[in-house]
Amino acid sequence: MSPLLAVSEDRFAVSKASSIRVSPSFHKKWNTAKSSSLYRIDSWGAPYFSVSAAGTMVVMPLGSDTKPGEEIDLLAVVKKVSKPKTKGGLGLQTPIILRFPEVLHDRLWRLQSSFNNAILSEGYDGCFRGVFPVKCNQDRPVVESIVEFGKPFNFGLEAGSKPELLLAMTTLCRGSAEALLVCNGYKDADYICLALLARRIGLNCVIILEQEAELDLVLSMSRKLGIEPVIGLRSKLSTKHGGHFGETSGDNGKFGLSCTEIMAIVNKLRRAGKLGCLQVLHFHMGSQIPSLPVLNDGVSEAAHIYCELALMGAAMKLLDIGGGLGIDYDGTRSSCSDMSVGYTIEEYALQVVQAVRNACDLKGVKHPTLCSESGRALISHHSVLVFDVLSCDSNKGTVTENGISLDIEGIPHDLKIVNTNLIRCARACDYKGAFECAEVLKHRCTELFKQGQLRLSQLATINETHKVMHAAMMKGKSSTHVGSMDWNPHNEGSDNTQTPNATYHINLSIFRSMPDTWAIGQVFPIVPIQRLDEEPKVRATLSDLTCDSDGKVSSFVGHEMKGKRLNHLKVHDLQAGKSYYMGMFLGGAYQEALGSLHNLFGSTCVVNVWKNGSVKHGFRVSRVNNGQSIGDVLKVMHYEPSEMINTLKLHLESSSHFDNGDGIDTTTIVIQKVIRSFSSPTYLSTYNHPPSKAHAS
């Protein structure tokens, strides 16, 4: 009888027969609290994300002020927007970006109130005026929402280019008259002209000088247009913080003016009689400032520069602390990782206020108005990217109910000895030894196949044996562990040492929707939005639709050690005929703006979701955009769909094979199908193709 290995998701045990069979094991009942702990949802998600009793991800649109019954079920939203229009839905397909404007409103209010409270508690004489850097997300509904929600707070915008300046000018016409319009970035005469015209139409526009040479342009254009500028200086601080985001800080940073250059500008303004135009000091220490001590050092340095400018006669009024207010992507509240920060918004605001007050009081300078450009902290939480899983490739081999044969036929005698040793080790539950034998077999047999001495079917059997032995080795380290009645392979070893045992293929382009994951190694929380009351037993990595080896996610939130990452994500088995949805969280900043058209996968559908107070757990949705169609992305690359259709039609008509002789106008049918394809989404349709069932548990 051929030896068989019977594999279960629970554990391995030995029988007296020439096969390895399954014996049951005991599992503690899984619940939603365990899922929340596994994915660290309460750590990175509070107070906006949680798990419902039904095992679905929910959004608390008002944060900690959300009342029972006001939670929004993400799975219910996806089902609603995916439903055909004839049945009351929006007829959209995944991937979909779900935006929650009420979360955005709450983030803005929390930022403003944190500074207001710090100003009040510290006896600070100035006020706080925030601005949103539109580079984080230039999408019109996002920018307009911020201006609308921030109008009572005089909340403004920051631009870093001429197109951004124009959209900011237009949007702020409907905002507060006192809201700031901060102009950053390198500038030419046209940029400066637009900024000066913004002041002419009544906007509170400030031109921040990045280079000494820009001052001459500002003064020249000011004289030509007869518009007095408000000028700010971007200072290059010595204070630096580590990690990727700190590379723009310190003496060798990309941006800003040195102390020598600042003095030269002050002297030039004094000679021109325009020192009164200098009213703002700006600095930026880099995104994700990790700790309060680093923040204190940078703000203190900048505050003393501000005071010196005021003492030299500049009409200083505003200190713009730039960005840097970080968010906790991995839920560890760690100051030693790019993925986390060791403080809250409230602590950040208090540290800034204290540092500026101390410097100003020391030098007898009036407390300035404080401004921050906290884009990442403002908009990251309000957007959730939802995508579906298309299929699964198991890394542990395909095993039938009867097991897998370990007896490999048709191989040379020396390899037959190795095969016999593999069988002996497997029977003894020595899976490490069995895997070592499988390694030898795979290597040698692959070489034989290249020489034409083995059939493809034999090589396939050897590869499957190798996968199964590897899976068995990872589940049990010795026969002692395997024989224990309370042994559970899912608890064997720490998560960070376990090898992924499946690849989940997702209906998404990493380059379009999660560009920072491959560009800078960013880790976003990724969580199934359903079945969170079930134990996830598959250790998966994620692979996208693109034909690129970088189109994958293989680093995840969830490690118990601060600053560390997991090499897999625990997910559930795919169920044939049922969709499996996952969500990427905290990705509201930069991802849409930075996404590319790799393989011509376009922008995704976007939907706004609001709570419906009249219905328990109710919500209402409104379409923002449908995402780019195939025709849209082709136009970006200068292909005109109408010309393409005509070319295909002419080629079809000239073909000798277009007439099938049955009287049907084949040309018309083919062209109609082609025309329809131009209006189709660039992503895969899963309406008629449910996910393939996984064999990875």
JOGI-V489464 format. One record per residue. N is the residue number from 0. RES is the residue in three letters. PHI is phi in whole degrees, -180 to 180 (* if undefined). OMEGA is omega in degrees with one decimal (999 if undefined). Layout:
# JOGI-V489464
n: (N N)
res: (RES RES)
phi: (PHI PHI)
omega: (OMEGA OMEGA)
This chain:
# JOGI-V489464
n: (0 1 2 3 4 5 6 7 8 9 10 11 12 13 14 15 16 17 18 19 20 21 22 23 24 25 26 27 28 29 30 31 32 33 34 35 36 37 38 39 40 41 42 43 44 45 46 47 48 49 50 51 52 53 54 55 56 57 58 59 60 61 62 63 64 65 66 67 68 69 70 71 72 73 74 75 76 77 78 79 80 81 82 83 84 85 86 87 88 89 90 91 92 93 94 95 96 97 98 99 100 101 102 103 104 105 106 107 108 109 110 111 112 113 114 115 116 117 118 119 120 121 122 123 124 125 126 127 128 129 130 131 132 133 134 135 136 137 138 139 140 141 142 143 144 145 146 147 148 149 150 151 152 153 154 155 156 157 158 159 160 161 162 163 164 165 166 167 168 169 170 171 172 173 174 175 176 177 178 179 180 181 182 183 184 185 186 187 188 189 190 191 192 193 194 195 196 197 198 199 200 201 202 203 204 205 206 207 208 209 210 211 212 213 214 215 216 217 218 219 220 221 222 223 224 225 226 227 228 229 230 231 232 233 234 235 236 237 238 239 240 241 242 243 244 245 246 247 248 249 250 251 252 253 254 255 256 257 258 259 260 261 262 263 264 265 266 267 268 269 270 271 272 273 274 275 276 277 278 279 280 281 282 283 284 285 286 287 288 289 290 291 292 293 294 295 296 297 298 299 300 301 302 303 304 305 306 307 308 309 310 311 312 313 314 315 316 317 318 319 320 321 322 323 324 325 326 327 328 329 330 331 332 333 334 335 336 337 338 339 340 341 342 343 344 345 346 347 348 349 350 351 352 353 354 355 356 357 358 359 360 361 362 363 364 365 366 367 368 369 370 371 372 373 374 375 376 377 378 379 380 381 382 383 384 385 386 387 388 389 390 391 392 393 394 395 396 397 398 399 400 401 402 403 404 405 406 407 408 409 410 411 412 413 414 415 416 417 418 419 420 421 422 423 424 425 426 427 428 429 430 431 432 433 434 435 436 437 438 439 440 441 442 443 444 445 446 447 448 449 450 451 452 453 454 455 456 457 458 459 460 461 462 463 464 465 466 467 468 469 470 471 472 473 474 475 476 477 478 479 480 481 482 483 484 485 486 487 488 489 490 491 492 493 494 495 496 497 498 499 500 501 502 503 504 505 506 507 508 509 510 511 512 513 514 515 516 517 518 519 520 521 522 523 524 525 526 527 528 529 530 531 532 533 534 535 536 537 538 539 540 541 542 543 544 545 546 547 548 549 550 551 552 553 554 555 556 557 558 559 560 561 562 563 564 565 566 567 568 569 570 571 572 573 574 575 576 577 578 579 580 581 582 583 584 585 586 587 588 589 590 591 592 593 594 595 596 597 598 599 600 601 602 603 604 605 606 607 608 609 610 611 612 613 614 615 616 617 618 619 620 621 622 623 624 625 626 627 628 629 630 631 632 633 634 635 636 637 638 639 640 641 642 643 644 645 646 647 648 649 650 651 652 653 654 655 656 657 658 659 660 661 662 663 664 665 666 667 668 669 670 671 672 673 674 675 676 677 678 679 680 681 682 683 684 685 686 687 688 689 690 691 692 693 694 695 696)
res: (MET SER PRO LEU LEU ALA VAL SER GLU ASP ARG PHE ALA VAL SER LYS ALA SER SER ILE ARG VAL SER PRO SER PHE HIS LYS LYS TRP ASN THR ALA LYS SER SER SER LEU TYR ARG ILE ASP SER TRP GLY ALA PRO TYR PHE SER VAL SER ALA ALA GLY THR MET VAL VAL MET PRO LEU GLY SER ASP THR LYS PRO GLY GLU GLU ILE ASP LEU LEU ALA VAL VAL LYS LYS VAL SER LYS PRO LYS THR LYS GLY GLY LEU GLY LEU GLN THR PRO ILE ILE LEU ARG PHE PRO GLU VAL LEU HIS ASP ARG LEU TRP ARG LEU GLN SER SER PHE ASN ASN ALA ILE LEU SER GLU GLY TYR ASP GLY CYS PHE ARG GLY VAL PHE PRO VAL LYS CYS ASN GLN ASP ARG PRO VAL VAL GLU SER ILE VAL GLU PHE GLY LYS PRO PHE ASN PHE GLY LEU GLU ALA GLY SER LYS PRO GLU LEU LEU LEU ALA MET THR THR LEU CYS ARG GLY SER ALA GLU ALA LEU LEU VAL CYS ASN GLY TYR LYS ASP ALA ASP TYR ILE CYS LEU ALA LEU LEU ALA ARG ARG ILE GLY LEU ASN CYS VAL ILE ILE LEU GLU GLN GLU ALA GLU LEU ASP LEU VAL LEU SER MET SER ARG LYS LEU GLY ILE GLU PRO VAL ILE GLY LEU ARG SER LYS LEU SER THR LYS HIS GLY GLY HIS PHE GLY GLU THR SER GLY ASP ASN GLY LYS PHE GLY LEU SER CYS THR GLU ILE MET ALA ILE VAL ASN LYS LEU ARG ARG ALA GLY LYS LEU GLY CYS LEU GLN VAL LEU HIS PHE HIS MET GLY SER GLN ILE PRO SER LEU PRO VAL LEU ASN ASP GLY VAL SER GLU ALA ALA HIS ILE TYR CYS GLU LEU ALA LEU MET GLY ALA ALA MET LYS LEU LEU ASP ILE GLY GLY GLY LEU GLY ILE ASP TYR ASP GLY THR ARG SER SER CYS SER ASP MET SER VAL GLY TYR THR ILE GLU GLU TYR ALA LEU GLN VAL VAL GLN ALA VAL ARG ASN ALA CYS ASP LEU LYS GLY VAL LYS HIS PRO THR LEU CYS SER GLU SER GLY ARG ALA LEU ILE SER HIS HIS SER VAL LEU VAL PHE ASP VAL LEU SER CYS ASP SER ASN LYS GLY THR VAL THR GLU ASN GLY ILE SER LEU ASP ILE GLU GLY ILE PRO HIS ASP LEU LYS ILE VAL ASN THR ASN LEU ILE ARG CYS ALA ARG ALA CYS ASP TYR LYS GLY ALA PHE GLU CYS ALA GLU VAL LEU LYS HIS ARG CYS THR GLU LEU PHE LYS GLN GLY GLN LEU ARG LEU SER GLN LEU ALA THR ILE ASN GLU THR HIS LYS VAL MET HIS ALA ALA MET MET LYS GLY LYS SER SER THR HIS VAL GLY SER MET ASP TRP ASN PRO HIS ASN GLU GLY SER ASP ASN THR GLN THR PRO ASN ALA THR TYR HIS ILE ASN LEU SER ILE PHE ARG SER MET PRO ASP THR TRP ALA ILE GLY GLN VAL PHE PRO ILE VAL PRO ILE GLN ARG LEU ASP GLU GLU PRO LYS VAL ARG ALA THR LEU SER ASP LEU THR CYS ASP SER ASP GLY LYS VAL SER SER PHE VAL GLY HIS GLU MET LYS GLY LYS ARG LEU ASN HIS LEU LYS VAL HIS ASP LEU GLN ALA GLY LYS SER TYR TYR MET GLY MET PHE LEU GLY GLY ALA TYR GLN GLU ALA LEU GLY SER LEU HIS ASN LEU PHE GLY SER THR CYS VAL VAL ASN VAL TRP LYS ASN GLY SER VAL LYS HIS GLY PHE ARG VAL SER ARG VAL ASN ASN GLY GLN SER ILE GLY ASP VAL LEU LYS VAL MET HIS TYR GLU PRO SER GLU MET ILE ASN THR LEU LYS LEU HIS LEU GLU SER SER SER HIS PHE ASP ASN GLY ASP GLY ILE ASP THR THR THR ILE VAL ILE GLN LYS VAL ILE ARG SER PHE SER SER PRO THR TYR LEU SER THR TYR ASN HIS PRO PRO SER LYS ALA HIS ALA SER)
phi: (* -73 -61 -123 -114 -99 -113 -122 -78 -95 -169 -101 -148 -103 -112 -76 -74 -84 -149 -109 -118 -99 -122 -68 -132 -95 -121 -69 -61 -79 -148 -67 -63 -69 -65 -61 -71 -58 -93 58 -63 -68 -83 -88 -94 -65 -100 -107 -131 -157 -112 -81 -64 -84 86 -116 -76 -127 -109 -98 -65 -105 64 -69 -90 -66 -91 -55 95 -97 -65 -113 -81 -63 -64 -64 -65 -62 -63 -65 -74 -82 -65 -56 -60 -66 -111 93 -97 -103 67 -97 -118 -74 -76 -134 -95 -101 -106 -119 -57 -68 -66 -60 -61 -66 -64 -64 -62 -66 -63 -63 -68 -63 -71 -59 -67 -65 -62 -67 -70 -96 65 -80 -88 -96 -131 -118 -131 -84 -133 -102 -74 -67 -60 -64 -169 -84 -59 -55 -60 -68 -65 -66 -64 -64 -65 -66 -65 -89 -57 -65 -101 59 -77 -119 -133 -122 -122 -125 -158 -66 -62 -65 -64 -64 -69 -69 -59 -63 -68 -71 -61 -104 -101 -72 -65 -93 -63 -80 -122 -95 -105 -104 89 -73 -132 -115 -63 -65 -60 -65 -60 -61 -64 -69 -65 -60 -68 -62 -89 99 -89 -85 -96 -122 -97 -94 -80 -94 -135 -61 -65 -67 -62 -60 -64 -63 -65 -65 -67 -63 -64 -65 -92 70 -121 -75 -86 -108 -112 -126 -116 -95 -92 -93 -78 -78 -63 -137 -120 -81 83 -58 -75 -88 -67 -88 -107 88 -61 -100 -65 -70 -114 104 -105 -75 -60 -63 -67 -62 -63 -63 -67 -59 -65 -66 -65 -64 -65 -84 71 -120 -63 -68 -76 -81 -129 -133 -117 -125 -149 -146 -91 105 -68 54 -57 -77 -146 -68 -60 -65 -59 -61 -61 -67 -66 -62 -60 -66 -63 -70 -64 -57 -62 -63 -63 -64 -70 -84 109 -70 -85 -68 -135 -133 -115 -98 -84 69 -89 117 -65 -93 -126 -95 -68 -104 74 -100 47 -108 -99 -117 -145 -66 -93 -153 -140 -99 -161 -104 -59 -63 -68 -60 -61 -63 -65 -62 -61 -64 -65 -70 -60 -61 -66 -67 -65 -63 -105 68 -108 -61 -64 -83 -66 -99 -133 -130 -115 -91 -73 -60 -69 -79 -114 -61 -77 -84 -126 -126 -93 -109 -141 -110 -96 -88 -166 -136 -108 -83 -97 -115 93 -97 -123 -79 -61 -87 103 -120 -72 -98 -92 -96 -95 79 -109 -58 -59 -65 -78 -64 -64 -62 -63 -63 -64 -60 -63 -62 -65 -65 -63 -87 62 -90 -73 -66 -64 -63 -68 -62 -65 -64 -62 -63 -59 -63 -64 -67 -71 -64 -64 -63 -65 -63 -90 79 -102 -132 -85 -60 -63 -67 -63 -63 -62 -65 -64 -66 -61 -60 -63 -66 -66 -65 -62 -65 -63 -70 -85 -143 -87 -160 -66 -65 -64 -66 -76 -69 -69 -104 -76 -128 -62 -74 -104 -79 80 -78 -58 -72 -98 -83 -86 -57 -115 -161 -117 -97 -89 -109 -84 -166 -111 -59 -70 -87 -111 -135 -60 -69 -66 -97 -76 -130 73 -63 -115 -106 -63 -123 -142 -60 -95 -145 60 -79 -94 -113 -76 -83 -115 -97 -99 -115 -109 -113 -124 -92 -82 -74 -90 -145 -67 -82 -81 -152 -123 -133 -139 -137 -71 141 -69 -75 -95 -63 81 -100 -129 -93 -93 -156 -121 -73 -135 -95 -57 -75 -108 -55 83 -123 -73 -125 -105 -128 -126 -103 -110 64 -107 -72 -104 76 -64 -67 -71 -91 -59 -114 -96 -55 59 60 -84 -91 -66 -91 -64 -129 -134 -90 -125 -123 -72 -114 -65 -83 -129 -62 56 -82 -155 -129 -124 -140 -73 -96 -158 -88 81 -77 -86 -59 -62 -62 -71 -67 -64 -59 -93 70 -99 -99 -53 -64 -68 -64 -63 -63 -62 -66 -65 -63 -66 -67 -67 -84 -77 -78 -110 -76 -98 -90 80 -100 84 -86 -74 -63 -57 -62 -63 -63 -65 -62 -65 -64 -60 -63 -65 -65 -95 -81 -65 -79 -91 -78 -84 -111 -59 -107 -135 -63 -63 -70 -70 -85 -127 -111 -76)
omega: (-178.5 178.7 -179.9 171.1 176.9 -171.5 174.3 177.6 -175.6 178.2 -179.1 173.4 -174.0 171.9 -178.4 178.5 -177.6 175.5 178.1 -172.9 -171.0 167.7 -172.6 174.4 -176.4 178.2 170.0 -176.0 178.8 177.1 -175.7 178.4 178.7 176.3 179.2 178.2 -178.8 -177.3 179.8 -173.9 -178.6 -178.4 -179.6 -172.1 -176.7 -0.2 -171.8 -175.6 179.6 178.8 179.2 177.3 179.6 177.6 177.8 175.1 178.3 177.9 171.5 -169.6 -179.9 179.7 -178.1 177.5 178.6 -178.8 175.0 -178.3 178.9 178.7 179.6 -177.8 -177.4 -179.9 178.1 178.4 -179.6 178.7 -179.8 -175.7 178.6 -178.1 178.7 -179.6 -179.1 180.0 174.9 179.2 178.5 178.2 -178.3 178.3 173.3 5.3 -178.4 170.0 176.5 178.0 -179.1 -176.5 179.9 173.5 177.5 178.2 -179.5 178.6 179.4 179.1 -178.6 177.4 -178.8 -177.4 177.7 177.9 178.3 -179.4 178.4 178.7 -179.9 -175.6 -177.0 -178.7 -178.2 -173.9 179.9 178.2 -179.3 175.1 -179.8 171.1 177.4 175.6 -170.5 177.1 -179.3 175.9 -176.0 -176.3 -172.1 -179.7 179.2 -177.4 -179.7 178.1 -179.8 178.9 178.9 -178.6 -174.6 -177.3 178.2 -178.8 -174.1 -177.5 -174.2 -176.6 174.6 179.6 179.8 179.6 -179.8 176.0 178.4 178.6 179.7 -179.9 178.3 178.0 -177.7 -176.9 -177.3 173.4 178.2 179.9 178.4 179.0 -178.9 -179.3 -179.7 167.7 -175.2 -178.1 177.9 176.1 177.8 -168.6 168.6 -177.1 -179.5 178.0 -177.3 176.5 178.6 -178.9 177.8 177.3 176.2 176.4 179.9 -178.7 171.6 178.6 -177.0 -169.9 179.2 177.5 179.5 179.8 176.1 -177.1 -179.3 -177.2 -179.3 -178.8 179.7 178.0 -179.1 -178.9 179.3 -179.5 178.6 178.2 -176.7 -176.4 -177.6 -178.6 179.6 -179.5 163.8 -170.6 172.1 177.7 172.9 -177.3 173.8 -176.6 172.7 -178.8 -177.0 171.3 -172.5 177.3 -177.2 -172.8 179.1 -177.0 178.3 -179.0 177.5 -175.6 -178.1 179.9 -176.4 -168.4 166.7 -176.8 175.7 177.9 179.0 179.8 177.4 179.0 179.3 179.3 178.4 -179.7 179.2 177.8 179.6 179.9 -179.6 -177.9 -176.0 -178.3 177.1 177.8 -179.2 -173.0 -170.3 166.7 -179.0 171.7 177.5 -177.0 -175.6 180.0 174.5 172.8 -166.5 -170.6 178.8 176.9 177.6 177.8 -179.2 179.7 -177.4 -178.9 178.8 178.5 -179.3 -179.0 178.0 174.3 177.4 -179.2 179.4 177.4 178.7 -179.1 176.6 174.8 176.9 -177.7 -171.6 -178.7 -168.4 171.9 -179.2 -175.0 177.5 177.9 177.5 176.3 -171.8 174.1 -173.8 -177.3 -173.8 174.7 -177.5 -175.6 -176.1 177.3 -177.2 -176.3 173.1 -173.4 -175.8 174.5 -175.3 -179.1 174.6 176.1 -178.7 179.3 177.3 -178.2 -179.2 -179.7 178.8 -178.0 -179.4 -177.3 -179.5 179.2 -178.0 -179.2 -178.4 179.1 -179.8 -175.7 175.3 -179.3 179.3 179.4 -178.9 165.0 -179.8 178.0 173.1 178.0 -170.0 -176.8 -177.2 -178.6 -176.0 -168.7 -175.6 -172.5 -167.7 -175.3 177.2 176.4 -179.9 179.2 -178.9 177.9 -177.0 -175.6 -178.1 168.4 179.4 177.1 -175.0 177.8 178.4 -175.7 177.1 179.1 -178.5 179.4 178.8 -179.5 176.8 -177.6 -175.5 -175.4 172.2 179.1 -178.3 -174.3 -177.5 177.3 176.3 176.6 177.4 179.4 178.3 177.4 177.7 -179.7 180.0 179.6 -178.9 178.5 -179.0 -177.5 174.2 -172.6 175.4 177.5 178.8 -179.8 178.1 175.7 179.7 177.7 179.5 179.8 -177.0 -178.1 -177.1 -177.2 175.1 177.5 178.0 179.4 179.1 179.5 178.3 -176.0 176.5 176.7 179.1 -179.6 177.8 179.3 178.8 178.6 180.0 179.5 178.9 176.9 179.0 -180.0 -177.9 179.1 177.1 178.3 179.8 179.3 -179.3 -178.5 -178.2 -174.2 179.8 178.8 177.4 178.3 -175.3 -176.6 -178.5 -176.3 -178.3 -179.2 178.7 -176.0 -179.0 176.6 -175.5 -180.0 178.4 -176.3 -174.5 179.9 -178.3 -179.8 174.5 -179.1 178.0 171.0 177.6 -179.5 -172.4 -177.5 -169.5 167.8 177.2 -176.1 178.4 -168.2 177.3 -172.5 -178.5 -179.8 178.6 -175.8 -176.1 179.0 178.6 175.9 174.6 173.6 176.4 -172.1 168.7 179.8 -178.7 175.2 179.7 170.2 176.5 178.8 174.2 -173.2 -178.7 176.0 -169.0 159.7 -175.5 180.0 -174.7 -174.6 -172.1 176.7 -175.0 -177.8 176.5 -179.4 -176.5 171.2 -177.8 177.8 -168.0 172.7 173.4 -179.5 -178.6 179.6 -178.0 177.4 -179.9 -177.7 175.0 177.6 179.1 175.9 176.6 -179.6 -177.7 170.3 170.9 178.9 -176.5 177.5 -179.1 179.3 176.7 -174.6 176.0 178.9 170.1 -172.9 177.3 -178.3 -175.9 -178.5 169.9 -170.1 178.2 -178.0 -175.3 -175.3 -177.6 -178.8 179.2 -175.6 179.8 167.5 -170.7 177.9 -176.5 172.5 177.8 -178.3 171.3 -178.8 179.9 173.7 176.3 -173.1 -176.9 -177.5 178.6 -176.5 -178.4 178.0 172.9 -176.5 173.5 -178.6 172.9 171.5 -175.5 -172.6 -178.4 174.0 176.5 177.9 -179.5 -176.4 176.7 177.4 177.8 -180.0 173.7 169.8 179.8 -176.8 -178.8 177.3 179.3 179.2 179.6 178.8 179.9 -179.8 179.0 179.9 179.2 -178.9 -179.7 -179.0 179.4 -175.3 -173.6 -178.6 -178.5 173.7 -178.8 176.9 179.8 179.3 -176.1 -179.1 -178.8 -179.1 -178.7 -177.8 177.6 177.6 178.6 180.0 180.0 -177.2 -179.3 179.8 -178.8 174.9 178.7 -178.8 -175.1 175.7 -179.4 -179.9 -176.0 -177.1 178.0 -175.6 176.0 -178.7 -178.3 173.8 -170.3 -174.9 999)
